[in-house]
Amino acid sequence: MARGNTRQRIQDVALELFAEQGYEKTSLREIAEHLDVTKAALYYHFKTKEDIIIGIFQDLARPIDELVAWAAEQPRTLETKREILRRYHKALLAAAPLFRFMHENQATVRDLSIGLTFKERFIALNEFVQEPEAPMKDKVRAVSAIFTLHAGTFFMENAEGDPEEKREAVLEVALDLIDQAHKGQ
């Protein structure tokens, strides 16, 4: 198996185990056993569990980094803000396993370097969807649009209903909030 595929397989299995058992309760030995490889083979790719999670985070967060870079170059129009939310929603859906891990392991994530990095990305996106001079209600609406994407993406998966309909509803509510925030400016 090619090095890139092995690395990806390690990340996939580790993330699954971290989500199931918790980060702290999962050992490198267990990851190696689930992969049917030796610990030495695992060490060839990753020295620590944190190295694994950092690699996962970098891969799955790349679209968010690209979104932040794109947003920085765009005019602060309603359509730009709407597009930021649409792209962020898509990135969240693609990175769902990572964000599920982060949610279920919040205390651990705070201690890992990815916790701060994620917070920085969130703050950057928030700055692009709200205006500095906006009334407080509209600032709350703008940040609530982003939180709606988070909450809706992860908490609605357990709600009854068609998955696609739930995803569309979450995005629609987030877009409604940004529309309301923009009207007040």
N, CA, C and O of each residue as an XYZ file, in Angstrom:
740
protein
N       0.849     -1.180      0.000
C       0.000      0.000      0.000
C       0.895      1.244      0.000
O       1.890      1.295      0.723
N       0.545      2.226     -0.797
C       1.343      3.446     -0.898
C       1.349      4.183      0.428
O       0.416      4.072      1.224
N       2.440      4.955      0.658
C       2.597      5.664      1.932
C       1.406      6.563      2.221
O       0.904      6.578      3.345
N       0.943      7.315      1.220
C      -0.194      8.215      1.420
C      -1.446      7.465      1.837
O      -2.190      7.932      2.700
N      -1.688      6.305      1.232
C      -2.871      5.515      1.574
C      -2.772      4.966      2.989
O      -3.766      4.937      3.715
N      -1.575      4.528      3.391
C      -1.382      4.011      4.744
C      -1.626      5.116      5.760
O      -2.306      4.913      6.766
N      -1.075      6.265      5.489
C      -1.252      7.420      6.376
C      -2.742      7.755      6.526
O      -3.219      7.995      7.635
N      -3.461      7.770      5.421
C      -4.896      8.062      5.455
C      -5.652      6.981      6.216
O      -6.566      7.283      6.983
N      -5.278      5.736      6.007
C      -5.929      4.620      6.707
C      -5.714      4.738      8.213
O      -6.634      4.506      8.997
N      -4.504      5.097      8.610
C      -4.207      5.292     10.037
C      -5.094      6.394     10.597
O      -5.688      6.240     11.664
N      -5.181      7.498      9.879
C      -5.993      8.619     10.345
C      -7.466      8.229     10.455
O      -8.128      8.579     11.432
N      -7.974      7.516      9.471
C      -9.383      7.110      9.490
C      -9.695      6.206     10.681
O     -10.683      6.414     11.386
N      -8.842      5.201     10.898
C      -9.054      4.268     12.008
C      -8.898      4.985     13.348
O      -9.695      4.783     14.264
N      -7.873      5.819     13.455
C      -7.655      6.542     14.714
C      -8.838      7.444     15.032
O      -9.311      7.469     16.168
N      -9.314      8.177     14.048
C     -10.440      9.085     14.292
C     -11.684      8.312     14.714
O     -12.427      8.753     15.591
N     -11.905      7.174     14.098
C     -13.034      6.325     14.479
C     -12.898      5.864     15.933
O     -13.861      5.923     16.698
N     -11.712      5.412     16.309
C     -11.476      4.962     17.686
C     -11.557      6.126     18.678
O     -12.120      5.980     19.763
N     -10.997      7.278     18.306
C     -11.068      8.453     19.192
C     -12.517      8.837     19.443
O     -12.885      9.172     20.568
N     -13.343      8.792     18.399
C     -14.754      9.159     18.550
C     -15.503      8.119     19.386
O     -16.353      8.476     20.203
N     -15.194      6.845     19.187
C     -15.881      5.768     19.919
C     -15.475      5.710     21.385
O     -16.329      5.684     22.272
N     -14.167      5.690     21.638
C     -13.646      5.429     22.975
C     -13.173      6.672     23.700
O     -13.008      6.658     24.919
N     -12.955      7.748     22.956
C     -12.346      8.934     23.525
C     -10.864      8.954     23.211
O     -10.224      7.908     23.101
N     -10.339     10.123     23.071
C      -8.931     10.306     22.723
C      -8.018      9.715     23.791
O      -7.079      8.981     23.485
N      -8.308     10.045     25.052
C      -7.443      9.609     26.157
C      -7.443      8.091     26.337
O      -6.434      7.517     26.747
N      -8.561      7.444     26.035
C      -8.676      6.002     26.262
C      -8.192      5.164     25.078
O      -8.207      3.935     25.143
N      -7.770      5.814     24.008
C      -7.292      5.095     22.833
C      -5.766      5.142     22.809
O      -5.165      6.211     22.921
N      -5.155      3.984     22.662
C      -3.688      3.926     22.628
C      -3.203      3.715     21.198
O      -3.950      3.271     20.326
N      -1.943      4.043     20.986
C      -1.334      3.770     19.683
C      -1.332      2.268     19.405
O      -1.479      1.847     18.258
N      -1.169      1.470     20.445
C      -1.200      0.014     20.295
C      -2.546     -0.434     19.723
O      -2.596     -1.264     18.815
N      -3.646      0.127     20.265
C      -4.979     -0.242     19.768
C      -5.163      0.160     18.306
O      -5.736     -0.588     17.513
N      -4.676      1.332     17.967
C      -4.769      1.786     16.572
C      -4.016      0.809     15.682
O      -4.528      0.395     14.642
N      -2.802      0.436     16.085
C      -1.997     -0.516     15.306
C      -2.719     -1.858     15.178
O      -2.726     -2.462     14.106
N      -3.320     -2.319     16.265
C      -4.037     -3.597     16.227
C      -5.214     -3.545     15.260
O      -5.433     -4.489     14.501
N      -5.968     -2.457     15.281
C      -7.102     -2.330     14.361
C      -6.655     -2.270     12.907
O      -7.401     -2.654     12.006
N      -5.458     -1.796     12.686
C      -4.909     -1.719     11.330
C      -4.188     -3.002     10.935
O      -3.834     -3.200      9.773
N      -3.976     -3.873     11.925
C      -3.217     -5.106     11.733
C      -1.793     -4.809     11.255
O      -1.283     -5.424     10.319
N      -1.168     -3.826     11.946
C       0.233     -3.475     11.692
C       0.954     -3.419     13.038
O       0.319     -3.404     14.092
N       2.258     -3.389     12.992
C       3.031     -3.269     14.224
C       3.046     -1.816     14.683
O       2.797     -0.900     13.899
N       3.342     -1.620     15.972
C       3.495     -0.253     16.476
C       4.632      0.448     15.748
O       4.569      1.656     15.517
N       5.665     -0.292     15.386
C       6.796      0.307     14.660
C       6.333      0.856     13.303
O       6.767      1.929     12.883
N       5.458      0.120     12.629
C       4.929      0.600     11.349
C       4.099      1.869     11.544
O       4.151      2.788     10.727
N       3.348      1.907     12.619
C       2.555      3.090     12.939
C       3.472      4.277     13.237
O       3.229      5.390     12.771
N       4.530      4.030     14.022
C       5.488      5.093     14.375
C       6.187      5.666     13.148
O       6.598      6.826     13.149
N       6.321      4.859     12.112
C       6.942      5.347     10.887
C       6.176      6.557     10.341
O       6.770      7.484      9.792
N       4.854      6.533     10.500
C       3.999      7.601      9.978
C       3.683      8.670     11.022
O       3.652      9.861     10.710
N       3.449      8.240     12.262
C       3.055      9.157     13.336
C       3.733      8.736     14.631
O       3.675      7.568     15.016
N       4.366      9.675     15.296
C       5.064      9.371     16.555
C       4.121      9.370     17.752
O       4.347      8.648     18.723
N       3.049     10.187     17.683
C       2.133     10.312     18.814
C       0.689     10.371     18.328
O       0.423     10.563     17.141
N      -0.233     10.204     19.265
C      -1.649     10.373     18.936
C      -1.916     11.810     18.498
O      -2.716     12.052     17.595
N      -1.244     12.756     19.142
C      -1.443     14.156     18.755
C      -0.984     14.392     17.324
O      -1.610     15.167     16.601
N       0.083     13.750     16.902
C       0.529     13.869     15.508
C      -0.555     13.369     14.554
O      -0.776     13.951     13.491
N      -1.221     12.298     14.940
C      -2.304     11.759     14.107
C      -3.433     12.780     14.011
O      -3.904     13.084     12.916
N      -3.863     13.304     15.144
C      -5.011     14.215     15.129
C      -4.660     15.526     14.443
O      -5.518     16.129     13.799
N      -3.426     15.978     14.567
C      -2.992     17.188     13.860
C      -3.045     16.950     12.350
O      -3.494     17.815     11.597
N      -2.587     15.779     11.910
C      -2.649     15.446     10.489
C      -4.075     15.406      9.970
O      -4.363     15.917      8.887
N      -4.968     14.800     10.740
C      -6.381     14.751     10.373
C      -6.940     16.168     10.284
O      -7.618     16.529      9.322
N      -6.643     16.946     11.292
C      -7.162     18.309     11.344
C      -6.664     19.124     10.143
O      -7.443     19.842      9.517
N      -5.396     19.014      9.829
C      -4.851     19.778      8.696
C      -5.527     19.378      7.396
O      -5.847     20.240      6.576
N      -5.748     18.099      7.195
C      -6.394     17.637      5.971
C      -7.843     18.100      5.870
O      -8.272     18.602      4.831
N      -8.590     17.929      6.955
C     -10.015     18.263      6.917
C     -10.284     19.758      7.059
O     -11.344     20.238      6.657
N      -9.335     20.494      7.626
C      -9.516     21.936      7.796
C      -9.032     22.737      6.592
O      -9.280     23.940      6.518
N      -8.352     22.100      5.656
C      -7.837     22.805      4.483
C      -8.927     23.602      3.758
O      -8.683     24.756      3.406
N     -10.119     23.039      3.518
C     -11.158     23.845      2.855
C     -11.565     25.087      3.668
O     -11.936     26.110      3.093
N     -11.495     24.994      4.979
C     -11.824     26.156      5.814
C     -10.730     27.204      5.689
O     -11.021     28.399      5.630
N      -9.473     26.770      5.649
C      -8.370     27.711      5.430
C      -8.514     28.397      4.076
O      -8.302     29.603      3.955
N      -8.873     27.624      3.069
C      -9.079     28.199      1.732
C     -10.245     29.175      1.741
O     -10.199     30.200      1.061
N     -11.282     28.872      2.498
C     -12.426     29.777      2.609
C     -12.025     31.082      3.284
O     -12.413     32.156      2.823
N     -11.268     31.009      4.348
C     -10.806     32.220      5.040
C      -9.978     33.074      4.087
O     -10.146     34.293      4.043
N      -9.095     32.453      3.333
C      -8.268     33.202      2.372
C      -9.137     33.833      1.288
O      -8.926     34.988      0.919
N     -10.104     33.088      0.780
C     -11.014     33.610     -0.240
C     -11.815     34.787      0.316
O     -11.917     35.833     -0.324
N     -12.377     34.609      1.502
C     -13.223     35.649      2.105
C     -12.454     36.942      2.323
O     -13.022     38.027      2.202
N     -11.182     36.840      2.640
C     -10.362     38.036      2.884
C     -10.224     38.893      1.632
O      -9.961     40.092      1.724
N     -10.400     38.287      0.472
C     -10.245     39.003     -0.800
C     -11.566     39.524     -1.359
O     -11.576     40.198     -2.389
N     -12.666     39.225     -0.699
C     -13.984     39.555     -1.242
C     -14.545     40.846     -0.638
O     -14.179     41.233      0.472
N     -15.436     41.505     -1.382
C     -16.113     42.678     -0.806
C     -17.085     42.226      0.281
O     -17.563     41.091      0.256
N     -17.373     43.093      1.217
C     -18.291     42.743      2.324
C     -19.734     42.985      1.894
O     -20.402     43.898      2.380
N     -20.189     42.158      0.984
C     -21.568     42.263      0.511
C     -22.400     41.144      1.115
O     -21.865     40.180      1.662
N     -23.703     41.282      1.009
C     -24.586     40.224      1.492
C     -24.311     38.929      0.735
O     -24.263     37.859      1.341
N     -24.131     39.012     -0.569
C     -23.896     37.789     -1.336
C     -22.588     37.112     -0.918
O     -22.519     35.884     -0.879
N     -21.562     37.887     -0.608
C     -20.313     37.295     -0.125
C     -20.548     36.573      1.197
O     -20.075     35.454      1.392
N     -21.274     37.211      2.095
C     -21.556     36.586      3.396
C     -22.365     35.299      3.218
O     -22.120     34.305      3.903
N     -23.317     35.323      2.306
C     -24.117     34.135      2.033
C     -23.232     33.019      1.462
O     -23.388     31.851      1.819
N     -22.313     33.386      0.584
C     -21.419     32.397     -0.016
C     -20.456     31.832      1.030
O     -20.132     30.644      1.000
N     -20.000     32.679      1.949
C     -19.154     32.190      3.048
C     -19.899     31.114      3.822
O     -19.338     30.061      4.124
N     -21.162     31.378      4.144
C     -21.949     30.389      4.895
C     -22.162     29.112      4.087
O     -22.066     28.013      4.632
N     -22.450     29.248      2.799
C     -22.646     28.048      1.966
C     -21.373     27.207      1.923
O     -21.429     25.986      2.073
N     -20.231     27.854      1.721
C     -18.965     27.121      1.643
C     -18.575     26.534      3.005
O     -18.046     25.426      3.081
N     -18.837     27.272      4.057
C     -18.518     26.767      5.388
C     -19.372     25.548      5.718
O     -18.886     24.578      6.299
N     -20.631     25.606      5.348
C     -21.532     24.475      5.569
C     -21.009     23.233      4.849
O     -20.995     22.138      5.411
N     -20.588     23.411      3.628
C     -20.039     22.298      2.846
C     -18.771     21.744      3.517
O     -18.589     20.529      3.600
N     -17.905     22.638      3.990
C     -16.674     22.200      4.664
C     -16.991     21.456      5.961
O     -16.344     20.458      6.277
N     -17.978     21.935      6.707
C     -18.368     21.256      7.949
C     -18.882     19.851      7.665
O     -18.548     18.906      8.379
N     -19.691     19.717      6.627
C     -20.220     18.393      6.286
C     -19.089     17.442      5.909
O     -19.109     16.272      6.289
N     -18.110     17.936      5.168
C     -16.982     17.097      4.756
C     -16.109     16.703      5.948
O     -15.511     15.628      5.959
N     -16.043     17.574      6.939
C     -15.182     17.331      8.106
C     -15.972     16.816      9.307
O     -15.492     16.890     10.438
N     -17.157     16.304      9.079
C     -18.025     15.874     10.178
C     -17.347     14.923     11.162
O     -17.524     15.094     12.369
N     -16.580     13.928     10.708
C     -15.940     13.037     11.698
C     -14.995     13.780     12.649
O     -14.949     13.478     13.842
N     -14.246     14.743     12.123
C     -13.334     15.514     12.958
C     -14.097     16.359     13.963
O     -13.735     16.401     15.139
N     -15.146     17.032     13.515
C     -15.892     17.887     14.415
C     -16.668     17.073     15.448
O     -16.879     17.534     16.570
N     -17.085     15.885     15.080
C     -17.732     14.992     16.053
C     -16.716     14.614     17.133
O     -17.029     14.620     18.324
N     -15.484     14.283     16.694
C     -14.414     13.990     17.645
C     -14.177     15.194     18.552
O     -14.084     15.041     19.770
N     -14.079     16.385     17.973
C     -13.809     17.593     18.760
C     -14.918     17.843     19.776
O     -14.655     18.223     20.917
N     -16.166     17.626     19.348
C     -17.295     17.831     20.257
C     -17.271     16.825     21.404
O     -17.495     17.187     22.559
N     -17.004     15.578     21.086
C     -17.044     14.521     22.099
C     -15.803     14.497     22.984
O     -15.789     13.821     24.012
N     -14.772     15.222     22.598
C     -13.517     15.244     23.354
C     -13.095     16.683     23.642
O     -11.919     17.025     23.513
N     -14.051     17.526     24.032
C     -13.791     18.958     24.198
C     -12.661     19.256     25.177
O     -11.820     20.113     24.906
N     -12.633     18.574     26.287
C     -11.591     18.851     27.275
C     -10.213     18.543     26.701
O      -9.270     19.308     26.901
N     -10.099     17.450     26.003
C      -8.825     17.076     25.398
C      -8.439     18.046     24.298
O      -7.281     18.453     24.208
N      -9.392     18.421     23.463
C      -9.113     19.317     22.341
C      -8.572     20.650     22.840
O      -7.694     21.243     22.213
N      -9.097     21.122     23.971
C      -8.603     22.391     24.532
C      -7.116     22.314     24.829
O      -6.405     23.313     24.720
N      -6.640     21.126     25.207
C      -5.227     20.955     25.538
C      -4.346     20.692     24.317
O      -3.123     20.815     24.395
N      -4.956     20.336     23.201
C      -4.187     20.069     21.984
C      -4.054     21.350     21.166
O      -4.869     22.264     21.295
N      -3.036     21.410     20.337
C      -2.807     22.607     19.527
C      -3.937     22.870     18.546
O      -4.127     24.015     18.134
N      -4.697     21.845     18.155
C      -5.776     22.062     17.184
C      -6.909     22.886     17.765
O      -7.623     23.561     17.024
N      -7.089     22.843     19.093
C      -8.169     23.620     19.710
C      -8.017     25.099     19.451
O      -8.987     25.759     19.081
N      -6.840     25.631     19.634
C      -6.583     27.045     19.400
C      -6.684     27.382     17.920
O      -7.235     28.420     17.553
N      -6.158     26.517     17.076
C      -6.186     26.752     15.639
C      -7.620     26.820     15.141
O      -7.953     27.677     14.323
N      -8.477     25.920     15.627
C      -9.877     25.929     15.222
C     -10.544     27.219     15.667
O     -11.298     27.820     14.902
N     -10.282     27.648     16.876
C     -10.864     28.881     17.397
C     -10.458     30.069     16.523
O     -11.282     30.938     16.237
N      -9.201     30.112     16.100
C      -8.725     31.199     15.240
C      -9.473     31.220     13.906
O      -9.809     32.293     13.406
N      -9.733     30.066     13.336
C     -10.479     29.988     12.076
C     -11.903     30.498     12.272
O     -12.431     31.242     11.445
N     -12.506     30.091     13.364
C     -13.876     30.516     13.648
C     -13.939     32.038     13.810
O     -14.840     32.682     13.273
N     -13.002     32.603     14.537
C     -12.964     34.057     14.744
C     -12.791     34.773     13.405
O     -13.444     35.786     13.154
N     -11.921     34.256     12.551
C     -11.710     34.874     11.238
C     -12.993     34.853     10.415
O     -13.362     35.867      9.821
N     -13.669     33.725     10.373
C     -14.922     33.650      9.613
C     -15.963     34.598     10.182
O     -16.693     35.255      9.439
N     -16.026     34.663     11.486
C     -16.984     35.547     12.135
C     -16.763     37.002     11.720
O     -17.724     37.741     11.502
N     -15.515     37.404     11.613
C     -15.204     38.777     11.214
C     -15.675     39.078      9.795
O     -16.004     40.223      9.486
N     -15.711     38.072      8.934
C     -16.130     38.291      7.552
C     -17.646     38.360      7.385
O     -18.125     38.891      6.383
N     -18.407     37.836      8.338
C     -19.862     37.851      8.191
C     -20.545     38.944      8.997
O     -21.757     39.124      8.882
N     -19.793     39.675      9.808
C     -20.419     40.766     10.543
C     -19.633     42.053     10.361
O     -18.422     42.042     10.137
N     -20.341     43.141     10.462
C     -19.736     44.466     10.309
C     -19.362     45.011     11.680
O     -20.119     44.850     12.637
N     -18.198     45.656     11.787
C     -17.766     46.188     13.086
C     -18.737     47.206     13.695
O     -18.895     47.253     14.915
N     -19.381     48.010     12.864
C     -20.295     49.035     13.383
C     -21.750     48.571     13.457
O     -22.645     49.364     13.752
N     -21.980     47.300     13.193
C     -23.352     46.788     13.214
C     -23.921     46.858     14.627
O     -23.187     46.726     15.607
N     -25.232     47.065     14.724
C     -25.870     47.002     16.048
C     -25.639     45.619     16.671
O     -25.475     44.627     15.962
N     -25.630     45.574     17.980
C     -25.342     44.317     18.684
C     -26.269     43.188     18.246
O     -25.816     42.053     18.100
N     -27.552     43.469     18.032
C     -28.486     42.422     17.600
C     -28.023     41.793     16.289
O     -28.144     40.583     16.099
N     -27.493     42.618     15.388
C     -27.057     42.091     14.103
C     -25.732     41.332     14.218
O     -25.493     40.386     13.467
N     -24.878     41.738     15.145
C     -23.663     40.969     15.401
C     -24.030     39.590     15.943
O     -23.434     38.582     15.564
N     -25.009     39.562     16.828
C     -25.470     38.283     17.390
C     -26.075     37.419     16.289
O     -25.842     36.211     16.246
N     -26.845     38.030     15.408
C     -27.437     37.267     14.302
C     -26.343     36.672     13.404
O     -26.436     35.517     12.987
N     -25.314     37.464     13.115
C     -24.239     36.990     12.236
C     -23.486     35.811     12.869
O     -23.257     34.794     12.214
N     -23.113     35.950     14.119
C     -22.399     34.839     14.774
C     -23.343     33.651     14.966
O     -22.901     32.503     14.933
N     -24.621     33.910     15.164
C     -25.597     32.826     15.301
C     -25.756     32.053     13.993
O     -26.063     30.861     14.009
N     -25.550     32.722     12.870
C     -25.616     32.024     11.583
C     -24.534     30.957     11.524
O     -24.782     29.841     11.068
N     -23.340     31.296     11.981
C     -22.243     30.319     11.985
C     -22.536     29.209     12.989
O     -22.345     28.031     12.688
N     -23.002     29.583     14.182
C     -23.328     28.565     15.182
C     -24.469     27.665     14.713
O     -24.498     26.479     15.042
N     -25.395     28.215     13.956
C     -26.483     27.409     13.407
C     -25.924     26.314     12.512
O     -26.387     25.174     12.549
N     -24.927     26.666     11.709
C     -24.309     25.650     10.848
C     -23.665     24.555     11.690
O     -23.790     23.370     11.381
N     -22.975     24.958     12.757
C     -22.346     23.963     13.639
C     -23.403     23.086     14.300
O     -23.384     21.862     14.169
N     -24.309     23.719     14.998
C     -25.317     22.962     15.743
C     -26.165     22.115     14.808
O     -26.410     20.937     15.070
N     -26.603     22.715     13.733
C     -27.452     21.990     12.803
C     -26.749     20.826     12.149
O     -27.346     19.770     11.940
N     -25.495     21.011     11.828
C     -24.743     19.952     11.164
C     -24.579     18.740     12.068
O     -24.663     17.604     11.602
N     -24.348     18.968     13.344
C     -24.030     17.856     14.226
C     -25.192     17.383     15.087
O     -25.316     16.184     15.338
N     -26.027     18.271     15.535
C     -27.105     17.846     16.418
C     -28.336     17.384     15.653
O     -29.121     16.588     16.167
N     -28.512     17.870     14.438
C     -29.673     17.459     13.660
C     -29.507     16.077     13.043
O     -30.486     15.489     12.582
N     -28.291     15.550     13.027
C     -28.112     14.230     12.433
C     -28.884     13.163     13.203
O     -29.219     12.121     12.640
N     -29.172     13.407     14.475
C     -29.938     12.448     15.273
C     -31.435     12.698     15.221
O     -32.218     11.879     15.702
N     -31.839     13.817     14.645
C     -33.269     14.128     14.526
C     -33.867     13.303     13.385
O     -33.192     12.963     12.413
N     -35.141     12.998     13.537
C     -35.812     12.240     12.485
C     -35.947     13.109     11.245
O     -36.043     14.334     11.330
N     -35.952     12.456     10.099
C     -36.148     13.167      8.846
C     -35.083     12.839      7.819
O     -34.063     12.217      8.115
N     -35.355     13.275      6.614
C     -34.450     13.053      5.495
C     -33.161     13.839      5.706
O     -33.217     15.045      5.947
N     -31.993     13.182      5.621
C     -30.719     13.876      5.861
C     -30.511     15.098      4.966
O     -30.048     16.138      5.435
N     -30.846     14.979      3.700
C     -30.666     16.108      2.781
C     -31.607     17.265      3.144
O     -31.217     18.431      3.085
N     -32.820     16.939      3.510
C     -33.777     17.978      3.912
C     -33.291     18.702      5.174
O     -33.441     19.917      5.298
N     -32.710     17.945      6.103
C     -32.178     18.562      7.324
C     -31.002     19.478      6.988
O     -30.906     20.579      7.529
N     -30.103     19.035      6.100
C     -28.957     19.866      5.713
C     -29.416     21.166      5.050
O     -28.899     22.245      5.339
N     -30.393     21.037      4.159
C     -30.917     22.224      3.472
C     -31.582     23.179      4.461
O     -31.428     24.395      4.348
N     -32.315     22.639      5.421
C     -32.987     23.477      6.416
C     -31.980     24.222      7.281
O     -32.177     25.398      7.585
N     -30.913     23.555      7.677
C     -29.878     24.186      8.494
C     -29.274     25.359      7.732
O     -29.130     26.451      8.282
N     -28.921     25.138      6.474
C     -28.333     26.209      5.675
C     -29.326     27.352      5.473
O     -28.949     28.521      5.543
N     -30.577     27.021      5.228
C     -31.596     28.059      5.025
C     -31.748     28.943      6.268
O     -31.858     30.164      6.151
N     -31.755     28.339      7.440
C     -31.879     29.121      8.675
C     -30.657     30.018      8.858
O     -30.794     31.180      9.241
N     -29.461     29.488      8.587
C     -28.240     30.296      8.701
C     -28.284     31.470      7.719
O     -27.920     32.593      8.067
N     -28.729     31.201      6.498
C     -28.828     32.278      5.504
C     -29.872     33.316      5.904
O     -29.678     34.511      5.683
N     -30.973     32.866      6.490
C     -31.996     33.814      6.982
C     -31.411     34.733      8.046
O     -31.682     35.933      8.054
N     -30.614     34.169      8.938
C     -29.996     34.984      9.998
C     -29.043     36.019      9.420
O     -29.027     37.163      9.873
N     -28.252     35.635      8.429
C     -27.312     36.598      7.845
C     -28.061     37.650      7.048
O     -27.642     38.807      7.009
N     -29.170     37.268      6.408
C     -30.012     38.253      5.696
C     -30.564     39.278      6.683
O     -30.531     40.480      6.418
N     -31.067     38.804      7.816
C     -31.613     39.717      8.837
C     -30.525     40.629      9.378
O     -30.756     41.823      9.574
N     -29.354     40.084      9.619
C     -28.247     40.897     10.140
C     -27.862     41.967      9.136
O     -27.567     43.100      9.516
N     -27.863     41.622      7.878
C     -27.461     42.567      6.826
C     -28.495     43.682      6.663
O     -28.133     44.827      6.391
N     -29.775     43.355      6.826
C     -30.842     44.371      6.704
C     -30.697     45.455      7.750
O     -31.012     46.615      7.486
N     -30.222     45.097      8.939
C     -30.106     46.054     10.026
C     -28.923     47.007      9.875
O     -28.765     47.935     10.669
N     -28.103     46.782      8.870
C     -26.891     47.617      8.728
C     -27.084     48.778      7.794
O     -26.156     49.559      7.580
